[in-house]
Amino acid sequence: MNKNKIIIPVGIVLVLLLAGVTYLLLSEKKTNRELVQEFELEKEDLENQYTTFARQYDELKMTVSNDSLSSLLEQEQLKTQRLLEELRTVKSTNAAEIRRLRNELNTLRKVMVSYINQIDSLNQLTARQKEIIDDVTQKYHAASATISNLSEEKKALDQKVTLAAQLDATAITVTPLNKRSRKTKRIKNIVKLKIDFTISKNITAETGERTLYVRIMKPDNDVLTKNAADTFPYENRQLRYSIKKYIEYNGEEQPVTVYWDVEEFLYAGNYRIDIFADGTLIGTQDFTLD
């Protein structure tokens, strides 16, 4: 009886102890499972951060034109990818390795911030340089426009000076003469055409020997000429002339007379006299033969 009294309490104590141990084991297992899940989540988060960093380096490289900086970014990106591969092979429960890789990530973040600051500084410098280049370009175009305007003004002035320096043939008259060197109105009696004109006074014109070319145009616009080779240059072409006359010009008004010996058939109609000098038309006059 006394023995049974002793056994029963001992049994109860053993049962209670077993229940307590079982509870502790189950509780510890649950805790471990929760820890494993937490470690796995932490590892997954770390992988996502490494992946994001690797992608950001791709984006940064696209904004950089500096070869040295681009090479450094490439090295950091390769380092990030290498650490990401290490992380993927580490067990979630390896707390020491997870902690090391998290510290590496913090270092990578600081390095990336420094590169971002450098790129921002370079971009600001590039923008400033672009502003300077744009300003210089605008000033260059403005200066070019000014030079062009001055050139056009000079060209216009030169043209005015050239025009002012040209000879001018005025008071052009044509007198038909017969064989007695008398004026005649009958076209069949004309043996010579006397052409008189005046070279006007021009103190700006060059003095010295000048060559005058006189063209007599028939009603059909054909030129009276003695020889088909009698030509002179005018506006990038050769014109035939009727009479060539040399004069010594001194800048003062000077009368000039030239003659055309009529050896061809002349018919009634409107004729024209054109006088040239120095490649320029200096006078023209129409006349009629009846």
C-alpha positions as CSV (number, residue, x, y, z in Angstrom):
1,M,0.0,0.0,0.0
2,N,2.8,2.3,1.0
3,K,4.7,1.3,-2.2
4,N,1.7,2.2,-4.4
5,K,1.4,5.5,-2.7
6,I,5.0,6.3,-3.7
7,I,4.7,5.0,-7.3
8,I,1.7,7.1,-8.3
9,P,3.2,10.5,-7.5
10,V,6.4,9.6,-9.2
11,G,4.5,8.6,-12.3
12,I,2.6,11.8,-12.3
13,V,5.9,13.7,-12.1
14,L,7.3,11.8,-15.0
15,V,4.3,12.4,-17.1
16,L,4.5,16.1,-16.4
17,L,8.2,16.2,-17.2
18,L,7.6,14.3,-20.5
19,A,4.8,16.8,-21.4
20,G,7.1,19.7,-20.6
21,V,9.9,18.4,-22.7
22,T,7.6,17.7,-25.6
23,Y,6.2,21.2,-25.4
24,L,9.7,22.7,-25.3
25,L,10.7,20.6,-28.3
26,L,7.7,21.6,-30.3
27,S,8.1,25.2,-29.4
28,E,11.8,25.2,-30.4
29,K,11.0,23.5,-33.7
30,K,8.4,26.2,-34.4
31,T,10.9,28.9,-33.5
32,N,13.5,27.3,-35.7
33,R,11.1,27.1,-38.6
34,E,10.2,30.8,-38.2
35,L,13.9,31.7,-38.1
36,V,14.5,29.8,-41.3
37,Q,11.7,31.6,-43.0
38,E,13.1,34.9,-41.8
39,F,16.5,34.0,-43.0
40,E,15.1,33.0,-46.4
41,L,13.2,36.3,-46.7
42,E,16.3,38.3,-45.7
43,K,18.3,36.4,-48.3
44,E,15.7,37.0,-51.0
45,D,15.6,40.7,-50.2
46,L,19.4,40.9,-50.4
47,E,19.3,39.1,-53.8
48,N,16.7,41.7,-55.0
49,Q,18.9,44.6,-53.9
50,Y,22.0,43.1,-55.6
51,T,20.0,42.5,-58.8
52,T,18.7,46.1,-58.7
53,F,22.3,47.4,-58.2
54,A,23.5,45.4,-61.2
55,R,20.7,46.9,-63.4
56,Q,21.4,50.4,-62.2
57,Y,25.0,50.1,-63.3
58,D,23.7,49.4,-66.8
59,E,21.6,52.6,-66.7
60,L,24.6,54.6,-65.4
61,K,26.9,53.5,-68.1
62,M,24.4,54.8,-70.7
63,T,24.7,58.3,-69.3
64,V,28.6,58.4,-69.4
65,S,30.8,59.3,-72.3
66,N,34.0,59.3,-70.3
67,D,35.9,56.1,-71.1
68,S,37.8,56.0,-67.8
69,L,34.6,56.4,-65.7
70,S,32.8,53.9,-67.9
71,S,35.5,51.3,-67.3
72,L,35.2,51.8,-63.5
73,L,31.5,51.4,-63.7
74,E,32.0,48.2,-65.6
75,Q,34.3,46.8,-62.9
76,E,31.8,47.7,-60.1
77,Q,29.0,46.0,-62.1
78,L,31.1,42.8,-62.5
79,K,31.9,42.9,-58.7
80,T,28.2,43.2,-58.0
81,Q,27.3,40.3,-60.2
82,R,30.0,38.2,-58.6
83,L,28.7,38.9,-55.1
84,L,25.1,38.1,-56.3
85,E,26.3,34.7,-57.5
86,E,28.0,34.1,-54.1
87,L,24.8,35.0,-52.3
88,R,22.7,32.6,-54.4
89,T,25.0,29.7,-53.3
90,V,24.9,30.6,-49.6
91,K,22.5,28.8,-47.3
92,S,19.8,30.9,-45.7
93,T,20.9,29.7,-42.3
94,N,24.5,30.8,-42.8
95,A,24.1,34.0,-40.8
96,A,27.8,35.0,-41.0
97,E,27.9,34.9,-44.8
98,I,24.6,36.7,-45.1
99,R,26.0,39.4,-42.8
100,R,29.2,39.7,-44.8
101,L,27.3,40.1,-48.1
102,R,25.0,42.7,-46.5
103,N,28.1,44.7,-45.5
104,E,29.4,44.3,-49.0
105,L,26.1,45.7,-50.3
106,N,26.4,48.7,-48.1
107,T,29.9,49.3,-49.5
108,L,28.6,49.0,-53.0
109,R,25.9,51.5,-52.2
110,K,28.4,54.1,-51.0
111,V,30.6,53.5,-54.2
112,M,27.5,53.9,-56.4
113,V,26.6,57.2,-54.7
114,S,30.1,58.5,-55.3
115,Y,29.8,57.6,-59.0
116,I,26.4,59.2,-59.3
117,N,27.9,62.4,-57.9
118,Q,30.8,62.2,-60.4
119,I,28.4,61.7,-63.3
120,D,26.2,64.5,-62.1
121,S,29.2,66.8,-61.9
122,L,30.3,65.8,-65.4
123,N,26.8,66.3,-66.8
124,Q,26.7,69.7,-65.3
125,L,30.1,70.5,-66.7
126,T,28.9,69.2,-70.1
127,A,25.8,71.4,-69.9
128,R,27.9,74.4,-69.0
129,Q,30.3,73.6,-71.9
130,K,27.3,73.3,-74.2
131,E,26.0,76.7,-73.1
132,I,29.5,78.2,-73.8
133,I,29.7,76.5,-77.2
134,D,26.2,77.7,-78.0
135,D,27.1,81.3,-77.0
136,V,30.3,81.2,-79.0
137,T,28.4,79.8,-82.0
138,Q,25.8,82.6,-81.8
139,K,28.5,85.2,-81.6
140,Y,30.3,83.6,-84.5
141,H,27.1,83.6,-86.6
142,A,26.5,87.2,-85.6
143,A,30.1,88.2,-86.5
144,S,29.8,86.2,-89.8
145,A,26.5,88.1,-90.6
146,T,28.3,91.4,-89.9
147,I,31.2,90.5,-92.0
148,S,28.9,89.4,-94.8
149,N,27.0,92.7,-94.6
150,L,30.2,94.6,-94.6
151,S,31.3,92.6,-97.6
152,E,28.1,93.3,-99.4
153,E,28.4,97.0,-98.6
154,K,32.0,97.0,-99.8
155,K,30.9,95.2,-103.0
156,A,28.1,97.7,-103.6
157,L,30.6,100.6,-102.9
158,D,33.1,99.0,-105.3
159,Q,30.4,98.8,-107.9
160,K,29.5,102.4,-107.4
161,V,33.2,103.4,-107.6
162,T,33.5,101.2,-110.8
163,L,30.5,102.8,-112.3
164,A,31.7,106.3,-111.4
165,A,35.0,105.5,-113.0
166,Q,33.5,104.3,-116.3
167,L,33.6,106.4,-119.5
168,D,30.4,107.8,-120.8
169,A,29.7,108.4,-124.5
170,T,27.1,111.1,-125.1
171,A,25.8,113.3,-128.0
172,I,26.0,110.4,-130.4
173,T,25.1,111.3,-134.0
174,V,25.3,109.5,-137.3
175,T,25.7,111.4,-140.6
176,P,25.3,109.6,-143.9
177,L,27.8,110.9,-146.5
178,N,28.0,110.6,-150.3
179,K,31.1,110.2,-152.4
180,R,31.7,114.0,-152.1
181,S,31.7,113.7,-148.3
182,R,28.5,115.6,-148.1
183,K,25.5,114.7,-146.1
184,T,22.9,112.8,-148.0
185,K,19.4,111.5,-147.3
186,R,19.2,109.1,-150.2
187,I,20.3,105.6,-149.0
188,K,21.5,104.5,-152.4
189,N,24.0,107.4,-152.4
190,I,25.6,106.6,-149.0
191,V,29.2,105.6,-149.2
192,K,30.3,106.4,-145.7
193,L,28.7,106.8,-142.2
194,K,30.2,109.5,-140.0
195,I,29.7,108.8,-136.3
196,D,30.4,111.6,-133.8
197,F,30.2,111.3,-130.0
198,T,31.7,112.9,-126.9
199,I,33.5,111.1,-124.1
200,S,32.4,112.9,-121.0
201,K,34.6,114.5,-118.4
202,N,35.4,112.1,-115.5
203,I,38.0,112.9,-113.0
204,T,37.7,109.4,-111.3
205,A,38.3,107.5,-114.6
206,E,41.8,106.1,-115.3
207,T,43.7,108.2,-117.8
208,G,45.8,107.0,-120.6
209,E,45.3,105.1,-123.8
210,R,41.8,103.5,-124.1
211,T,40.3,101.3,-126.8
212,L,36.8,102.1,-128.0
213,Y,34.6,99.6,-130.0
214,V,31.7,100.8,-132.1
215,R,29.0,98.4,-133.3
216,I,26.7,99.3,-136.1
217,M,23.5,97.1,-135.9
218,K,21.3,96.7,-138.9
219,P,17.5,96.5,-138.7
220,D,17.8,92.7,-138.5
221,N,20.3,93.0,-135.6
222,D,23.2,91.8,-137.7
223,V,26.5,93.7,-137.1
224,L,28.3,95.5,-139.9
225,T,31.8,94.2,-139.9
226,K,34.8,93.9,-142.2
227,N,36.1,90.7,-140.8
228,A,34.4,87.9,-138.8
229,A,37.5,87.8,-136.6
230,D,37.0,91.4,-135.4
231,T,35.7,90.7,-131.9
232,F,36.2,92.0,-128.4
233,P,35.4,90.4,-124.9
234,Y,32.2,91.4,-123.2
235,E,30.5,89.6,-120.3
236,N,32.3,86.3,-120.8
237,R,31.6,86.2,-124.5
238,Q,33.0,87.6,-127.8
239,L,31.1,90.3,-129.6
240,R,31.8,91.5,-133.2
241,Y,32.6,95.1,-133.7
242,S,32.4,97.4,-136.7
243,I,35.1,100.0,-135.8
244,K,38.0,100.0,-133.3
245,K,39.3,103.4,-132.1
246,Y,42.2,104.2,-129.9
247,I,42.1,107.5,-127.9
248,E,44.4,109.1,-125.3
249,Y,42.0,110.0,-122.5
250,N,43.1,112.7,-119.9
251,G,39.9,112.8,-117.9
252,E,38.5,115.9,-119.7
253,E,35.6,116.0,-122.2
254,Q,36.8,114.7,-125.5
255,P,35.1,114.6,-128.9
256,V,35.6,111.5,-131.1
257,T,34.8,110.9,-134.7
258,V,34.9,107.5,-136.5
259,Y,33.9,106.5,-140.1
260,W,32.4,103.4,-141.6
261,D,33.0,102.8,-145.3
262,V,29.8,101.4,-146.8
263,E,30.8,98.4,-148.9
264,E,27.6,96.4,-148.3
265,F,24.0,96.8,-149.3
266,L,22.1,99.1,-146.9
267,Y,18.4,99.0,-146.8
268,A,15.9,101.3,-145.2
269,G,15.1,100.9,-141.5
270,N,16.1,101.5,-137.9
271,Y,19.8,101.1,-137.1
272,R,21.6,101.3,-133.8
273,I,25.0,102.4,-132.6
274,D,26.6,100.8,-129.5
275,I,29.9,102.0,-128.1
276,F,32.0,100.0,-125.7
277,A,35.1,100.7,-123.6
278,D,36.8,98.6,-120.9
279,G,34.3,95.8,-121.4
280,T,31.3,98.1,-120.7
281,L,28.6,99.6,-122.8
282,I,29.2,103.3,-122.5
283,G,26.7,104.7,-125.0
284,T,23.9,103.7,-127.5
285,Q,21.9,105.6,-130.1
286,D,19.3,104.7,-132.7
287,F,19.2,106.2,-136.2
288,T,17.1,105.7,-139.3
289,L,18.0,105.4,-142.9
290,D,15.3,106.1,-145.5
